Amino acid sequence: MGFVAHAQAQTVVRIGHVAPVSGPQAHFGRDNENGARLAVEELNAQGVTIGGKKVKFELVAEDDAADPKQGTAAAQKLCDAKVNGVIGHLNSGTTLPAAKIYNACGLPMITPSATNPELTTLGYKNVYRMLANDNALGAGLARYAQGTLKLKKVAIIDDRTAYGKGVAEVFAKTAKELGMDVVSQQYTNDKAVDFMAILTAIKNKKPDGIFFGGMDPQAGPMLRQMQQLGMTKVYMFGGDGICTDKLMDLSSGARTLANVVCAVGGASLDKLPNGKTWRSRYDAKFPGQFQVYAPYTYDATMVLVDAMKRANSADPKVYGPKLAAADYQGVTAKVVFEPNGELKNPAMTLYVYKDGKKVPLN
């Protein structure tokens, strides 16, 4: 009997994680998954008890390849596997359709990185976001372009994904409100690598800056091609999707990298009280893999488990409502949610690239 009692004494709590770990955005997805893995490992080392029972956490990691169809399949898989909660997805294009599935099966989900504002307008009670949305990012970049850089004419390119299109629309709308002239609006996709035709059309309109709504696998080649076309004085603006360390490699050291201004929803790790020590733990475990969102997946995992502890239960129906009352000091922020699942008072940081390094402006 003693053996059986011992086996039952430890409860396994499974946390789902979904991000692209294959395809051109795999470096983002691996970084996200690493953040969640680090949290699970540290929680297991702490010996967490929930409702008086010792708990072992397991990460159930799925790959959605940044593809909405694969995203919904992964979401359904996690629902069927009856995991206890979900961290993800990475992209807005996968998170929006997946949220509907998690809502239907009653699984709480916290996205560490999907920034399309629509997510928290769908009326799902189980959906939370760990960082500022595109309304903040797109508008912040437009204000910087007009107020600080005094730009008059801007062009817009977006990759037609839920993320790229969303953040580009906010930038365009804010730019116009601030009196900037949007001289060209062009479209591409999230698999493209040749932007010569689009950039040539834009070059003829002589903009001071280009806003690109998309991710770094496209922004890198675009910067190289801007240099080839002699557009070396033109700024490039973008949201968190291009704001990575990997952009340096992807642009192959193009001089135009020095003209990038990008925004991330959150404070820079260097400025956060526990940011540097967290980053050293991450780098020790996953050398050379840090991109952007790992600290947010780490915090999201901790926030999920904090709600379980407060509810004395890992049952989604029981702890789910406790997420709404989160009040957790994370690495990235003091995590408190608005009634719609948005983060309260999210920070935003603008970055530039100097001497091949990404450095915060504010």
ZAKE-507353 format. One record per residue (C-alpha): x, z, y. Coordinates in pm, whole numbers, plus 50000, padded with zeros to 5 digits. Layout:
BEGIN
PT   east     up  north
PT      X      Z      Y
...
//
This chain:
BEGIN
PT   east     up  north
PT  50000  50000  50000
PT  50283  50086  50236
PT  50403  49726  50231
PT  50059  49586  50322
PT  50015  49831  50606
PT  50356  49735  50741
PT  50272  49362  50720
PT  49952  49416  50913
PT  50115  49635  51174
PT  50281  49339  51342
PT  50042  49092  51500
PT  50156  48736  51567
PT  50046  48595  51903
PT  50090  48220  51940
PT  50132  48063  52282
PT  50091  47687  52314
PT  50317  47483  52539
PT  50272  47113  52621
PT  50508  46885  52815
PT  50676  46546  52765
PT  50979  46605  52541
PT  51006  46234  52461
PT  51015  45935  52697
PT  51166  45900  53047
PT  51039  46242  53163
PT  51181  46435  52865
PT  51433  46618  53088
PT  51140  46774  53277
PT  50958  46861  52954
PT  51259  47021  52787
PT  51324  47229  53098
PT  50962  47352  53096
PT  50971  47430  52725
PT  51302  47616  52770
PT  51147  47842  53034
PT  50862  47936  52799
PT  51108  47987  52509
PT  51320  48220  52721
PT  51011  48427  52808
PT  50900  48449  52443
PT  51247  48553  52334
PT  51272  48824  52600
PT  50920  48951  52520
PT  51010  48978  52152
PT  51329  49167  52243
PT  51119  49413  52449
PT  50895  49494  52150
PT  50560  49448  52327
PT  50251  49631  52198
PT  49899  49507  52265
PT  49606  49733  52184
PT  49843  49972  52007
PT  49985  49705  51775
PT  50339  49570  51786
PT  50330  49199  51864
PT  50556  48910  51775
PT  50519  48607  52003
PT  50561  48251  51880
PT  50578  47936  52092
PT  50379  47642  51955
PT  50536  47348  52138
PT  50369  47007  52160
PT  50488  46678  52312
PT  50248  46471  52525
PT  50510  46214  52642
PT  50346  46231  52990
PT  50062  46021  52843
PT  49699  46128  52907
PT  49584  46021  52555
PT  49863  46216  52387
PT  49787  46504  52624
PT  49426  46532  52508
PT  49535  46501  52142
PT  49786  46785  52191
PT  49520  46998  52363
PT  49277  46943  52075
PT  49552  47031  51828
PT  49617  47364  52005
PT  49243  47439  52013
PT  49213  47365  51640
PT  49522  47579  51567
PT  49349  47865  51753
PT  49653  47956  51961
PT  49603  48253  52195
PT  49669  48071  52523
PT  49839  47765  52672
PT  50120  47702  52920
PT  50099  47343  53044
PT  50076  47062  53090
PT  50359  46929  53304
PT  50194  46625  53465
PT  49865  46615  53653
PT  49769  46301  53458
PT  49781  46494  53129
PT  49664  46831  53263
PT  49334  46708  53412
PT  49192  46562  53085
PT  49345  46843  52875
PT  49182  47111  53095
PT  48840  46984  52989
PT  48931  47037  52623
PT  49071  47387  52677
PT  48760  47474  52875
PT  48539  47359  52588
PT  48729  47565  52330
PT  48767  47868  52558
PT  49147  47872  52583
PT  49307  48007  52903
PT  49568  47767  53043
PT  49823  47807  53319
PT  49997  47495  53445
PT  50347  47557  53578
PT  50379  47219  53747
PT  50066  46999  53769
PT  49994  46981  54140
PT  49689  46752  54178
PT  49437  46954  54386
PT  49142  46826  54178
PT  49237  47057  53889
PT  49094  47370  54051
PT  48780  47194  54180
PT  48648  47118  53830
PT  48483  47460  53801
PT  48672  47567  53486
PT  48706  47944  53475
PT  49012  47937  53245
PT  49247  47721  53458
PT  49532  47857  53672
PT  49818  47702  53868
PT  50158  47863  53934
PT  50264  47680  54251
PT  50150  47505  54571
PT  49938  47194  54516
PT  49984  46843  54658
PT  49778  46922  54968
PT  50057  47158  55071
PT  50346  46933  54957
PT  50222  46600  55097
PT  50117  46753  55428
PT  50439  46956  55461
PT  50654  46647  55415
PT  50448  46445  55666
PT  50479  46724  55923
PT  50857  46735  55872
PT  50885  46354  55905
PT  50692  46353  56231
PT  50782  46690  56385
PT  51149  46734  56294
PT  51272  46381  56224
PT  51045  46219  56489
PT  50965  45920  56265
PT  50719  45663  56397
PT  50666  45423  56104
PT  50638  45505  55735
PT  50562  45309  55418
PT  50401  45450  55103
PT  50467  45369  54737
PT  50287  45543  54451
PT  50300  45514  54073
PT  49919  45525  54026
PT  49932  45846  53817
PT  49704  46139  53908
PT  50010  46311  54054
PT  50175  46020  54237
PT  49855  45880  54382
PT  49732  46227  54485
PT  50042  46339  54671
PT  50086  45995  54835
PT  49727  46000  54964
PT  49779  46342  55123
PT  50104  46227  55287
PT  49940  45906  55419
PT  49636  46091  55555
PT  49847  46359  55728
PT  50092  46100  55864
PT  49804  45909  56027
PT  49654  46230  56169
PT  49993  46309  56325
PT  50006  45965  56489
PT  50256  45796  56257
PT  50199  45434  56169
PT  50160  45367  55794
PT  50297  45011  55790
PT  50274  44934  55417
PT  50112  45076  55101
PT  50258  44955  54772
PT  50194  45042  54407
PT  50406  45060  54094
PT  50378  45246  53761
PT  50556  45534  53589
PT  50752  45302  53356
PT  50889  45059  53619
PT  51259  45031  53708
PT  51264  44719  53930
PT  51133  44773  54283
PT  51305  44482  54461
PT  50981  44292  54541
PT  50804  44603  54672
PT  51106  44716  54876
PT  51162  44367  55022
PT  50798  44359  55139
PT  50844  44705  55294
PT  51181  44620  55452
PT  51018  44341  55656
PT  50789  44605  55817
PT  51094  44806  55937
PT  50975  45159  55851
PT  51181  45469  55937
PT  51087  45630  55606
PT  50928  45563  55266
PT  50714  45816  55085
PT  50727  45777  54707
PT  50455  45942  54497
PT  50607  45960  54150
PT  50886  46101  53935
PT  51266  46082  53935
PT  51307  45808  53664
PT  51159  45570  53925
PT  51301  45733  54240
PT  51661  45697  54114
PT  51660  45317  54066
PT  51455  45284  54387
PT  51733  45456  54585
PT  51994  45223  54431
PT  51783  44918  54521
PT  51725  45045  54877
PT  52104  45053  54914
PT  52135  44699  54773
PT  51882  44578  55031
PT  52073  44745  55315
PT  51798  45005  55373
PT  52062  45275  55422
PT  51905  45429  55733
PT  51557  45466  55578
PT  51449  45814  55467
PT  51289  45868  55127
PT  51028  46144  55097
PT  50878  46273  54775
PT  50717  46572  54610
PT  50849  46792  54330
PT  50849  46497  54087
PT  51163  46352  54246
PT  51314  46682  54358
PT  51553  46732  54066
PT  51925  46775  54001
PT  51900  46470  53774
PT  51811  46246  54071
PT  52185  46239  54149
PT  52260  46075  53809
PT  51953  45850  53818
PT  52050  45709  54158
PT  52409  45651  54034
PT  52553  45808  54348
PT  52375  45569  54587
PT  52446  45653  54953
PT  52070  45653  55012
PT  52051  45984  54819
PT  52165  46146  55146
PT  51836  46025  55306
PT  51607  46203  55056
PT  51380  46485  55172
PT  51170  46633  54891
PT  50935  46928  54852
PT  50879  47182  54576
PT  50591  47428  54566
PT  50780  47755  54557
PT  51076  47933  54711
PT  51427  47827  54611
PT  51569  48040  54327
PT  51870  48137  54542
PT  51637  48305  54792
PT  51436  48500  54533
PT  51530  48862  54454
PT  51573  48798  54079
PT  51635  48424  54102
PT  52010  48419  54055
PT  52016  48658  53757
PT  51729  48467  53594
PT  51911  48137  53645
PT  52229  48275  53487
PT  52029  48385  53178
PT  51870  48039  53159
PT  52202  47854  53199
PT  52369  48070  52935
PT  52101  47972  52685
PT  52032  47612  52792
PT  52348  47486  52967
PT  52304  47183  53192
PT  51929  47150  53129
PT  51776  47309  53440
PT  51548  47077  53642
PT  51265  47232  53845
PT  50986  47416  53668
PT  51144  47638  53399
PT  51105  47952  53613
PT  50734  47870  53652
PT  50677  47830  53276
PT  50868  48154  53229
PT  50645  48333  53479
PT  50329  48169  53341
PT  50412  48301  52993
PT  50471  48650  53133
PT  50145  48638  53333
PT  49949  48538  53020
PT  50100  48826  52821
PT  50048  49069  53111
PT  49674  48987  53099
PT  49673  49051  52720
PT  49840  49389  52774
PT  49588  49486  53043
PT  49298  49376  52820
PT  49444  49550  52510
PT  49375  49223  52329
PT  49526  48880  52265
PT  49178  48735  52205
PT  49123  48462  52469
PT  48761  48573  52521
PT  48874  48929  52594
PT  49192  48879  52798
PT  49087  48550  52968
PT  48884  48722  53242
PT  49179  48956  53313
PT  49390  48658  53428
PT  49169  48636  53737
PT  49292  48982  53836
PT  49662  48903  53782
PT  49897  49097  54008
PT  50238  49027  53861
PT  50582  49022  54020
PT  50741  48715  53868
PT  51072  48541  53923
PT  50908  48270  54136
PT  50647  48469  54327
PT  50413  48765  54338
PT  50150  48606  54114
PT  49797  48666  54244
PT  49529  48400  54199
PT  49251  48278  54426
PT  48901  48275  54267
PT  48945  47902  54187
PT  49272  47960  53999
PT  49511  47852  54274
PT  49809  48074  54352
PT  49756  48295  54659
PT  49994  48225  54951
PT  50219  47978  54767
PT  50558  47908  54920
PT  50697  47559  54972
PT  51062  47456  55000
PT  51204  47132  55138
PT  51530  47006  54988
PT  51794  46749  55082
PT  52098  46619  54893
PT  52437  46698  55046
PT  52769  46600  54884
PT  52588  46535  54557
PT  52414  46874  54555
PT  52046  46960  54604
PT  52023  47217  54884
PT  51720  47393  55039
PT  51640  47316  55403
PT  51422  47622  55470
//
